[in-house]
Amino acid sequence: MKPPALENERVKLSLLDLSNYKHLLPIAQQENLVQYSPSDISSPEKLKNYVEIAVDHYYHKTAIPFIIFDKVKNTYAGSSRYMNMNWNYKVLEIGSTWIGREFQGTGLNKQIKFLMLEYAFETLNFEKVEFRIDERNIRSKKAVEKLGATLEGVLRKNVYLKDGFKRNTCCYGILKEEWYAIKTTNF
């Protein structure tokens, strides 16, 4: 199930694994970078554990983790992944996305999501892509809404964060039959 590198003129997404995760160490050290996530990447050991879990899920065919390379800035920018992949129901989630602050607001995230949505719908043949976002994370909610995702509901107090806070999670989705209109109008 090794995916090809997904890339366009702006960004390249390659498989994240234990051979390349160290490129992310400086970015992962940025304070509160994943404050709305249950994941902890705040130290080299915690980042390695984060990657080990992602790789384990990859080998169980429930995730495909990516390392993000910004081709414009010629440097690594962060990570994202397909996760909770249900091959029987043809539904997956795009999540665990984090990019360094210097890449935020540059249009990089939109290019990442385009490549991932295109590959999910057009190559992997999934029928639905979901996004799950802490309801307090206004920036991420606006970003997936701009992509064309529909808010489907809010799961109340369903995830503990690393600081012990139990968040409410906004569930967004894009259906395969919506993808082609979204692709032509939002990208």
Buried (B, 14 or more C-beta within 10 A) or exposed (E): EEBEEBBEEBBBBBBBBEEBBEBBBEBBBBEEBBEBBBBBBBEEEBBBBBBEBBBEBBEEEBBBBBBBBBBBBEBBBBBBBBBBBEEEEBBBBBBBBBBBEBBBEBEBBBBBBBBBBBBBBEEBEBBBBBBBBBBEBEEBBEBBBEBBBEBEEEEEEEBEBBEEBEBBBBBBBBBBEBBEEBBEEBB
